[in-house]
Amino acid sequence: MQRKAAADLRKLITDGLVEAGLTYEAAREYWTPRRLTLDVRGLTPRSKDVREEIKGPSTKAPEQAIQGFLRKAGLAHISQAQIQSDPKKGDFYVAQLVKPGRAAEEIITELVPQVIRNFPWPKSMRWGKESAKPGAVRWVRPLQSILCLYGPETEETEVIDFEVGGIRSGNTTVGHRFMSGGEPITVRRFDDYVQKLENAFVVLDADRRKEMILSDARNLAFASGLELVEDEGLLEEVAGLVEWPVVLMGEFEEEFLSIPPEVIRLTIRANQKCFVTRPAGGDGQQLSNKFILVANIAAKDGGKEIAFGNGKVVRARLSDALYFWNTDQHDVPDLDRLTASAEKFGLDLSKPLDQRMARLDALNVTFHAKLGTQGERVMRIRELAKHIAPLMGADAALAARAAVLAKADLQTEVVGEFPELQGVMGRKYAALQGEHPSVAAACEEHYKPQGPSDIVPKDKVSVAAALADKIDTLVGFWLINEKPTGSKDPYALRRAALGVIRLILENDLRLALIPVLETAAGFYPVSIGGDRREAQEDLLSFIHDRFRVYLRDEGARHDAIDAVLNPNTDNLLLAARRLEALIVFLDTEDGQNLIAGTKRAANILAAEEKKGTVIGSEVDPALFSEDAERALYEAIKISRADAEAAIAREDFSGAMRALAALRGPVDTFFDKVLVNDENEKIRANRLALLTKIREATGEVADFSKLAG
């Protein structure tokens, strides 16, 4: 929140300065837990004069119109206006106005209070006596002081004087809340402000605080024969919680190391904002019983009591985690009520994870009000995974088993306490009860990828389960017409579609989506959804849109993407490979010239079709009168056959090379042959020949959609 708040401050102030007519050379924001700071350099001392011309009525206009013009222009008498002439409209009045520039001090005096009063905190509060007044200032915490200084870098600065919520701006602040003694600090300029704060135990620059924490944490771990388990998100958070970072080491009992490392790390991270460590030179999986904490004070005892206190809290939290971990490996208390659910899914109630899946079904936990329970969803995913697995060479039985167990950890104690570990714990519990390694992996990996930077699973069972999970989600929400709108996507359907695309492309899957979408829809009751064909077509179009975004992010030309995609494209891998070959082809001279020729053919055909000109249904070689016609006709037959053969082998580069052979015959045809011959039969035959060019190139891509 702090980094965003500082960025908001910079944007609001600099945008306001520019809007008021000032310019600046640089602006940088800073923040600590107790202050937001903005340093603006090279600000112009005054905004420029603004000249404005207001056009008025004709000199012959009635008095009422002239008086309206004077009021609008702010003139006292019509003699203050100028007269201009127009050849058509005659003479008319014009007011030439000059709006004088304003001093930077005046602009800042208005701007800063406005920014403070309207600052976009996600949560804010009122306080003190001022809170009872209308329009009281709201801030994330009670606002204590406001510094606002302006002036040249080499001369004395002045305080920009204003008041907000009973607080008057000034040039004083205070240092660290506990370590500085509370003495006021008088500030002259920014560099002075930074140095005096540091003397008062406040490091203003958050990035420098991060560097200090990271360096000290690494060194402290190294001194104990350990390695720091680095965590950029936690580092950012902790740096925002302290003004004077002091890195310390705490510890807990080694018996807690029997808990999975992920659980230990998340427990310590979530509850105490601390870093974990691991033995130096180990396998990286096992943690040590030492952790790193960051205090906001340099204690007289060197931080012993602080470390001890944090250790007590960590032990209590880990005791809870150990209880959750052990409980999840024992029978659930309502085991006798799970027989029906176990039979439905083929579960073994002697296994802890199977029990949790049976319980998830038996409790009728709702997935979505219109799409049924989690149990019903798992049943659909299982059937879809069984259908998809053979299409990609995966074991259908393993895929079905993985789909059944994939959501079971939602009923575990650890995931109940730490939802972030869903999937991770499923994998661990599946491995503990002896599941096939691919099934255990799929329990975690079926959620992936969860974003453009997340990894894509490679195990075929994981891929089948992941596709089944995401496709079921997409099909279900399309059937009930709850699709993303604008920036709103509450069910992360864009992410699910991107996941499907990445799973297919990055695993080289030749998967036809249309039959898979039809199969997925078939697992839903007929009562859900309206026109299923329409929903399927719309969903495929949505996937195409995400596919376009993915390809553009990879650097592909938008027109080339449109050339290989049509409304019925459902094999994304082949479309991507067509695109790759097309982009390479377009960078060649043959490619550019062939595009020009095919577009010329397409334009002629479009014009003649619009006029209703007769076009032959087939080409009749007997009507040829020019050698160029015969040569093009033969070239089209050979190139098309070669291109079709190459496409059948999925050799799209070969198909492009086959089409490149058309370049010469097409160029010669348009140089030597008049398409719109006076003889109607010859003209119709030549137009038919142009359709053959379009059909031949259309085997690979729609060249008419290409620019250039």
C-alpha positions, 0 to 999 in steps of 0.5 A: 500500500505504501509504495502505491500511496507514494506513487499516487502522491507523485502522480497527483502532484506532478499532474496538477503542476503540469495542468496548472502550466508548470514544468519540472525536470524530475520527481521522486517519491519516498515513504516510511511507515510514518511519512510520505515524501515527494521531491520535485526538482527543476520546477519552473517559477511561474506558469506562462501567460495564456492567450485565448481568442474568443470569436463573437457575433457579426458586427450587424448582430442585435444588441442582445447577442453583443451583450452576451458576447461581452459577458462571455469574454469578460469585456466592459465595452464592445470597443475592447473587441477587435473586428475581423473580416470573412469573405463569406460571413462579413465582419465579426467581433473577436476578443483577444484575451491574455490570462496572466501566468501564476507564481509556482508558490500560488499554484502549490498553495492551492494544489497540495491541500486539494491532493491531501483532502482527496487522497485515494487511500483504500481505507481512511479515517477521521480523528480529533475535534476536526472529525465532527466538522463537515468535509473533515480530512480523511487519512490512513492514520491521524495526520501529524504534520505537513512539510511544504518547502519551495525554492531554488536548490542553491538559495534559501527555501520558503514555507508554502503556507496553508492549513488542512484539517487544523494542521498548518504546513511548516518546515519542521518534522520529527525523527524516529518515534522512540530513538530520536528523543522527539526533538523537532527537526527544522528542514531547509531543503530536501538533502538537508531533510534526508540527512537530518532524518537519518541522524534521527534514526530514519532511513527515508529511502525504502529501497535502501532499507530493503538493501540494508535488511537483505544484506544484514539478513544474509550476513547473519545467516551466513555467520550461523552456517545457514542460508537466508530463504529470500522472499521479495514480497516479504522484504517489500512488506517488512521494509515498509514497516520499519524506519530504522531496520535492525536485523536479528535472529530467533529460533524455535525447537527442532521438533517443529521441523517435522512440519512441511517446510512450506507450512513453517515458512508460511506460518512464520511469514504470515504471523510474524513477518519473519524470514526462514533459513536453511542449512548451507549447502543442503538440498534446499528443501529442509529448513533450519530452526533459526529465523530472521526478524527485523526490528524497528529499534536498536535495543540496549540488550542487542535485541535479545528480548525482541528475538525471544519474544518473537520466538515465543509467538513463533513456537505457539503458531508452529504448535498449531501448525503441527497439530493441523499437520498431524490431524490431517493424517488421521481419520475424520470424525464423521467417517461413518457418514461418508460411505455413499460419497466414497462409492460415488467416486471410488474412494478408499476410506482407509486413506486420509486424502480420500476421506477428505474428498468424500467429506467435500462431497458429503457436505454439499459444499457449494461451488456456485449457486447455478453450477452446483456443489464442489462434488458435482464439479469434481465429477465433471472434471473427472469425466473430462480428464478421462476424455482428454487424457487419451487425446494427449497420450496420458493415462486416463485412469491416472488422470481420473484419479488425479481429478478426484483427489485434486480438490480434497485438500480443501477439507484439510486443517492446514489449507483451512488455516492457510488457503495459499497452500491448496494444491501444495498440501494436496501433493504432500498428502497424496504422496504420503498415502502412496499415490502414483507420483503423477497423481500427487503432482497433479494435485498441485499442478492442476491449478497451474498456470495461474498467470503469464509468469507462472510455470506450465506443468509438463507431466501429462496427467497434470496437464490433462487435469489442469485442462479439465479443470479450466475448461469445465470452469469456462464452459460452466460460466458461459452456459450460465452467461456469467462472462467477464465484462470490461475490467471485471472478471470475478471468476478469473475466466481470462486467466483460465483461458490463458491457462488453456492456451499456454497448456496447449502451446507449451506442451505441443498439444494437437488438441481440437477444442470444439469437440472438447468444449462440446464434451464438457458441456455435455456433463452439465444438466440440460437445465443449465444454460440456454443455446449451447451452440451459441455459448460454445461459439462465443466461448471459442471467440473469447479464447481466440481473443486471449490467444491474440493477446498472448501472441501479441505479447510474444511479438507477433503482428496483429494482421498476421494473427488475424490472417491465420485465425478464423471463427472455426480455428480450434487447433491453437498449436497448428494456428501458432505454427502457421503464424510462425511460418507466415511471419518468416515468409512476410520478411522475404521479398517473395512474401511481400510481392506475393501479398501485393499480387494476391491483394490485387487479385482480391480487390479486383474480385471484390469490385467485380462481385459488387458490380455483379460481374459474372465470374466463372465457377471453374477455370476453362483452359480452352479460353486462355489466349495468353501464355501468362494465363497458362503459366499462372494456371499451371503454377497454381495447380502445382503450388496448391498441391505442394502446399496441401501436402506440406500442410498435411505434414504440418510443414508450414514453412514448406507450404509457404515455400510452395506458395512463393513459387506463385510470385513470378507467374502472378506478377507476369499475369498482371503485367501481361493480361487484361483481366476485364476483357471485352469478351464476357466469357474470357473475362469470367474465366480470368476472374475465375483464375483470380479466385484460384489464387485466393483459394491457393493462398487461403490454404495457409492464411487469409492474405487479404487481412495482411497489411502492405 
